[in-house]
Amino acid sequence: MHHLSIEKIRNDFPILKTKTKGKPLIFLDNASTSQKPAIVIRAVDEFYKKYNSNIHRGLYGIAERATKEYEETRKVVADFIGAKDSAEIIFTSGTTEAVNLTAFSWGEKNVKRGDNIITTVSEHHSNFVPWQQLAKRKKANFLVSPILADGTIDQNSLLKLITNKAKLIAITYISNVLGTINPIGSIIQAIRKKNKNAKILIDGAQAVPHLPINVKLLDCDFLVFSGHKMLGPNGIGTLYAKREILENMPPFLYGGHMVKAVNIKDAAFNDVPWKFEAGTQNIAGVIGLKTAINYLKSVPDKEISHYLQEITQYAVAQLLTIPGITIYGKTGGKGRIGTISFNIKGAHPHDLAQILGNNNICVRAGHHCAMPLHRALGIASSIRASFYIYNTKEEVEILKKTLLKARRILNN
């Protein structure tokens, strides 16, 4: 049993007090983005009101404060994911940029013709397309491992792909469609036994907001995630990479601050991590991310994951009572967290989502930026309901009742 005070948490989120046409907001699109607590909103607002300035440049008071807050966030993020060195934290605009940074910086330098880049069919497009396109540019092999019927990575198939040609393995910790928790720790260990030199990137966009993460224990080479899915502002994310890898990666973008010296013929680049943070960064977003992480740290990690697994299991059980429903992935409820994708026979996902939206219930309909996975499931689209720490079982019950009503409307 969890011990979270959900009502206390809900009071921290101003948007949850809003109504549309007299109906309260039921926000079940958290796999896409999370809502923001007042303390995060205030932190961003305070930056712009009281010490808006650029970082690492000014010798005046507000610039020094902005720089201090920005660099403190790097330490907070490192501590949050168990990184040994805050220089291993690179700020990006989100998961997508973090993957692309890795593909263009590490990938262009290290991937050669005939190398294997390996991923799975369950990946979000942001952890699929960059590697697909890198393989095309470098004339490498792009290999895609299947999943099992329960939505987890088919480890036997994945490991068969790990040969001495494997250069990078890019896999998700939690599926953004199925909510499936993959046993990433044991998968990484198995990959290391077959090829100790291959690099491993973990898409943590869904995992970091939901589960305790320790990159030292996982022994991944790269971890990417977004702040906006974990109560932080939009437009801010993180690339974690082992320092020795970062030291040997060329810059991704060129410009201000990422250089030490420039002359007509050449340039000397800044140290890690700053050589990967060219130009003016999203300073307000970084500060907001620190506040969001501190908010999450005020709640024990295990309490968050326990509650989210509990409400996900409850939702699976409730939705399975709807006639004609198909839930994709694990239907027992266990081994998945936060996210449920489904279809109801005779009802198009977009029609269902529209009726739910008319009742101020926010879900997602479509392929959820995971078209290869939907094709593997034999469907074009699905409805996704995804939960976070402010959602309640009462909201699950309202979702079920509204889906039953929508089903009757659409089947008539």
Secondary structure, 3 states (H helix, E strand, C coil): CCCCCHHHHHCCCHHHHCEECCEECEECECCCCCCCCHHHHHHHHHHHHHCCCCCCCCCCHHHHHHHHHHHHHHHHHHHHHCCCCHHHEEEECCHHHHHHHHHHHHHHHHCCCCCEEEEECCCCHHHCHHHHHHHHHHCCEEEEECECCCCCECHHHHHHCCCCCEEEEEEECECCCCCEECCHHHHHHHHHHHCCCCEEEEECCCCCCCCCCCHHHHCCCEEEEEHHHCCCCCCCEEEEECHHHHHCCCCCCCCCCCEEEECCCCEEECCCCHHHCCCCCCHHHHHHHHHHHHHHHCCCHHHHHHHHHHHHHHHHHHHCCCCCEEECCCCCCCCECCEEEEEECCECHHHHHHHHHHCCEECEEECCCCHHHHHHHCCCCEEEEECCCCCCHHHHHHHHHHHHHHHHHHHC
